[in-house]
Amino acid sequence: MKSITTLSIATVLASLAVSVPLDVFKRELFNTAAVVQCAFTYFTYGTLDSTCEHYILIPGLIPSVVFKDVDFDFTVADQWAPMVSSSSIVGTIINLGLTPTVTSIGINIEIIDNDVSVGRIKTLPKEAKAIGTAVTTSFDPIPMPVPEDARSAFSSLLMALVISETRNLRLLGTLDATFKIPVLFGKTPAKTTLTFGLDVTNTFSGFNGLHETSFLSVVSNNMDDVNKKQTLELKVNINSASTFGIKVGDVMFDAAGPTGPIGTVTLKDLELKQGKNLEIAIVVIDLNLPSATDFLTALTKGDTTVTLTGTGSSPANAVTLLAIQAIKVDVVIPKNSFTKAV
């Protein structure tokens, strides 16, 4: 265990001036020095008084918390309490001149968008691994209830995430860190879990309108001569760079060719995660529409673009409906792909 001298405290404070934003450094300068002393006392003698507990609750001692991914499942029974999980969260604790072993992390944070708290993530302690001042953990699926007075704001946030490249969100709350502390001077610390305050703003990657959607292949192609409907099952790829994963079930789009509407496209059991996502699309072409016939004719002459627009009829989920309706994406269909219906 390292001993903290006056020189080492000065070194820690000097490092903070570089690693922490200036406004945080100014606001926390006095308290940071106190926390360094509290840490030395705690990890040396195993004691932590109420004043020190107050100091470590001050936001700024954890300058960074990065979610590598956040997955939302909206197919649950309560649409306003989606299941949320993350496979990797990396938090950085300022250098206190000590390297204690962190064994688990519990999270209790609000997600704030445009000054509105749209939900709270509260987890049980989960195994954590520390390398230097960076601590990595995760959490299994838990419900995230959306406050009733924040439902409109949450739906608007989802819409923004779907159509935008990035979105800034404020994370406000606490992290409970459990430490492995050796017996010092014959005394085991009475408290091994400490609660740290958190107030950070992170930039999360959005879905950018699902613009990286591409046709892969036709699985089946059938014609209903009575109703003049052509139904195709396609494989498509949706490449997502979003921090967020999302599971919403079936999603329907209106489809249009060069001269107008051609029918509908339904993405079956839509679930998106970071990277490439193989999805099944059911295309129904309504040949009663002249523009649908125009589309098929154009497709015999060359690659043709289909424009997909989110509809008001799917999914039957008020939480994600606004986001789906905001989508408008072009997909290029290769020449002659749809022409062999049976």
N, C-alpha and C positions, 0 to 999 in steps of 0.2 A: 504494500500500500504506500503510495507516495505521500510525502509530507509537504504541506502547503506553507511556504514561507512568504514573507512580504514580497520578495522578488518574484515568486511564482504567481502570486495574486496579480501583481502588476503585469506579468506576461499574459495571463488569461484576459485581463481587461484590454490589453493592447490588441490581442487577437480578436476580441469582440468588436473593436472599432472597425475592423476590416470585414468581418464575416456577417455582422448584423446591420441592417439598414440604419442610417444615421438617426432618424427620428426615434427608433426603438432604443438605440444606444443612449441617446440623451435621456429618454424617459426612464430607463432602467439602470442607469449608471450606479446610483447609490445602492439600489436593491440588489444589483448583480454582485457587487462586492460583498454584501451581506450573505447572499446565497452561497458564494464561494466559501465563506467562513462556516456557514451552516452545514455545507456538504462535508467539509473537513471534519467538523465535530461529529456529524452523523456516522460517516464511514470509518471514523477512528474510535469513537466511544459508544456508538449505537444509540445516541439520544437525539431527539428532534423536538424542540419546544413549539408552542403555538405560534410564536412570532416567525419562526422559520417555515412552518407550514403555510403561513400567509404569504411569505416571500415567494415560495415556489409555485403558488397559484397565480402569480402575476404573469399575464401573457407577455411573451418575449423571450422566455427561457427556452422555449421550443420554437426556433425561428422558421422551421420548415417541416411540413408534413406532405408527402407526395403519395397520392394513390396511383399505383401503376394501372389499375383497372377497377371499375365499379360496375357490378352486374345487377340489373333490375329485372325482376320477373313480374309482369303484369297479368299473368294468366291465373292468379290466385283468386279465391272466392271474394275477398274484400279488395276491390279495385283501388281503394284509397289507402291501402296498407301493403304496397308491393314488397316482395321479398328482395332484400339487398345483400350483397356479399362482395368481398374483395380478396383476391389471392395474394396481393402484395401491397403493403403500405410501408413507406420508409419515413421515419421521423428522425429529425436531427436535434440533439440536445447540445446546448452550447458547451464548450470545453471548460470544465471546472477543474482541470488538472488532475482528475481521478479517472480510473477506468473500472468502475464496478460492473459486475455481471448482471445484465437484465435477463430475467427468465420468462416474464410474461407481460403483456400489455392489454389493458382494457380501455375501450373508447367510449366517450360520452360527448358527442358533438352535435351541434345544430348546423344544418346546411342553410345558408342565408343567401338569397338572390334578390338584388335590388332592395335591400333592407327588410326583406320579408323572410321569416323563418319558415321554410317549406317542408321541413322534416328533421327528425333527430335519429342519429345512429347511436345506439347504446348496446355495447357488446359485453359478454363475459370475458374474463381474462383469457388470452390465447398465447400460446408459446411464442416467444420472441427471440431473435438473434441479434447480437450487437457486434459491430465492427467499428472500433473507434467510437465516435460520437453518433454514428448512424445506427438506428435500431429498426429492424424489419419484422413485421408481423402480418397477420391476415385475420379475416373473420368469416365464419360460416354464415349461410343465409339466415337472416332474421327479418321480421316485418319492420317496415318503416312507416308508421302512421303519418299521414299528411293532416295537419290541423285543418279543421273544417273551414276556418276563415282564411286559409292559405291555399285552398284547392284551385282557385282560379290562377293564382300566381304559379303554382306547381305545374299546371297544364301549360301555361305560357312558357315556363322554363323548358319543359320537354320540347315544345315547338322550336324554341330558340336553339336547343342542342341539336335537333334534327336538321335544321336548315343552315346552321352556322359552322364555321371552322373551329371557333373557340368560344369559351364562355368563362368569365371570371366568377368564382363562387367563394364566399367567405365561410370558413370553418371556425366555429366558436364553441368552446367547451373545455373539457379536461381529458387528460390521459392518465390512467392509473398504471404506474410502472412498479413491478415487483422485482426486487433485487436479491441476489444471492450474496449474503454478507457473512464473512467468517466470524467466528467467535473471537472477540478482541478483549483482552484483559479479563478473560474469564466471564464475559457478559455477552449474552445474545441480545441483539436489538429487539425491543418490544414491538417495533413496527417495521416491516420489511416492504410494505407497499406505500408508495408516495404518490400524491395526486399533483400533477403539473397542469397549470393553466395553458390554454391554447387559443390563439386568435390570429389566424393566417388567412391570406387570400391567395387562392390557387387558380391557375389557368388550366381549364379542362378542354380537351379536344372534343369537338362535336362531330356529327355525322356528315356535315357539309352537303346536305340535300340528297344523299345517296347517289351522287353523280358518278361514282365509279361502279356502275351496274352494267354488266355485260352478258350477252347471250352466249350460251355454251353449246346446247344441242337440243334436238327435238326427241322426246321420249315416246310420245304417241300423238297421232293426228287422225281425228275422226270427224265425219260429216253427218249432220242430221238434215237430210233432204226435206223432211216435212216442215221443220221450223226454220230451215235455211240458216243453221248455226254450225260453224266449224269450231271444234274444241281441240286444243292442243295442250299437251303437258310438256313443259320445257325445263331444262336445267339452266339456271342463271347463276352468275357469281356477283356478289356484292362485296366490294373491298372496303373495309371500314378502318379508318385511322382513329376512331373515337376512343377516348378513355373509357367510355361507358359501353357495357353490353346491355342488350335489351331483348326481352322475350315478350311478344304481344299476341301470339296466335295468328289466325288468318287475317290478312290485310288486303282489301280490294282497292283497285285503281281503275279509273276510267282511262281507256286507251284511245289514242287518236293517231291517224296516219297523216300523210301530206295534205289531204283535202278535207279532213274532218274526222268525226268519231268512227271507230271501227268495232267497239265492244268493250270488254272488261278484261283485266288481268288480276288474278288473286294469288298472292304469295302465301303458300301454305305453311302454317306453324312457323311464322317468321321469328327467327332468333339470330341476332347479330352480335358478334364479338369482334375484338380487334383482329385485323388481318382479313384473309379471304373467307367468305361464307358461301357455301354451296346451298342454293335454295331451289325449291320446286315452285314453278309458276304455272297456273292454269289459265290459259288464254281462251276466251270465248269471242269469236268473231261473228258479228251479226250481219249476215249477207243481205238482209233487208235494207241495209244502209248503203246508199250509192258510194259513200266515201270508203266503206269497207271493201267494196269491189275494186275501187280505184287503188287501194293499198295493195291488194293481192296482185293486181296487174302491174303495179310499179315494182313489186318484188320479183316478178319474172324478168325484169330488165336490169335490176341491179340492187345493191344493198339499200335498204329503206329504213328510215328512222320512225320509231313509235314513241310517242310522248305519253308518259304515265302521270296521271294527276290523282292525288288522294281524294277519295270520295267521302260523302257524309254517311254512308251506309255500313262502313266496316272500319275497324272492329267495333263490336258492341261494348265499348269501354270508354266512358266519358273522360277518363284521365288522359288517354293517348290520342283521342279523336282529333283534337286540335292540331297535334303534331303531324298526324297522318295527312290531314287535309292540306297542310302546308307544303307537302312534297310535290315537286314537279321535276321529272327526270326523263331524259331522252335515252333510248336504247336502240342501238343499230342492229337490225335483223339482216343476216346475210342473204344474198340473192337465192331465190327458189327454196327457201327453208320451209315455207308453209304450203307448198303447192300440191302435195301428194296425199290429200285427205281421202279416206276410204269409208 
